[in-house]
Amino acid sequence: MCSSSADLSPEELLGQDIEMSTFQVAAAKDTVVVADLGDGGLISYKRADGTYLHTLNTIEGFERKLLSLGIELKQKRSHI
């Protein structure tokens, strides 16, 4: 039996050493899990059935998506 990425948690995809933050935001019906990877980031949505929808983003896409979700990470990013 083969697992799809929807069955894998962000921790299973990236490993335990990557810091992740979890958010409940009005702009998303699912729990949002965010991992800043420095040169972009992973935004995962944990669905009610326990599966995930993962989005891997460039720096610009990551910042744009966080802004649209109303999520502010503790550390300010600067890619200039």
C-alpha positions in Angstrom: 0.0 0.0 0.0 1.4 3.4 -1.0 0.9 6.6 1.1 0.0 9.8 -0.6 1.3 13.1 0.6 -2.2 13.8 2.0 -1.6 11.0 4.5 1.7 12.4 5.7 1.9 15.1 8.3 4.1 18.1 7.8 6.5 16.6 10.4 6.7 13.4 8.4 7.4 15.4 5.2 10.1 17.7 6.7 11.3 15.9 9.8 11.2 16.8 13.5 14.0 19.3 13.3 11.9 21.9 11.4 10.0 24.4 13.6 6.3 24.5 12.7 3.5 26.8 13.9 -0.2 25.9 14.0 -2.9 28.5 13.5 -6.7 28.7 13.4 -7.6 31.5 11.2 -10.9 32.9 9.8 -9.6 32.8 6.2 -9.2 28.9 6.3 -11.7 26.3 7.5 -8.9 23.9 8.3 -6.1 24.1 10.8 -3.1 25.7 9.2 0.4 24.4 9.8 3.3 26.7 8.7 7.0 25.9 8.4 9.4 28.7 7.4 12.2 27.0 5.3 14.2 30.2 4.8 14.0 30.2 1.0 10.3 29.6 1.0 8.0 27.6 3.2 5.4 24.9 3.6 1.8 25.7 4.4 -0.3 22.7 5.2 -4.0 22.5 5.9 -5.1 19.8 8.3 -8.5 18.6 7.2 -11.2 17.3 9.6 -10.6 13.7 8.4 -6.9 13.9 9.5 -5.5 14.3 6.0 -3.4 17.2 4.8 -3.2 19.5 1.8 0.4 20.7 1.4 1.6 23.8 -0.5 5.3 24.4 -1.0 6.0 28.0 -1.7 8.8 30.3 -3.0 9.7 33.2 -0.7 7.3 35.5 -2.5 4.5 33.0 -2.6 5.0 32.1 1.0 4.8 35.7 2.2 1.8 36.4 -0.1 -0.1 33.4 1.2 0.6 34.2 4.9 -0.6 37.7 4.3 -3.8 36.5 2.7 -4.4 34.1 5.6 -3.7 36.9 8.1 -0.8 34.9 9.7 2.2 36.8 11.1 5.2 34.7 12.0 7.2 35.6 15.1 10.3 36.4 13.1 10.0 38.9 10.4 11.3 37.7 7.0 13.5 39.7 4.8 14.5 38.6 1.4 15.9 41.9 0.2 
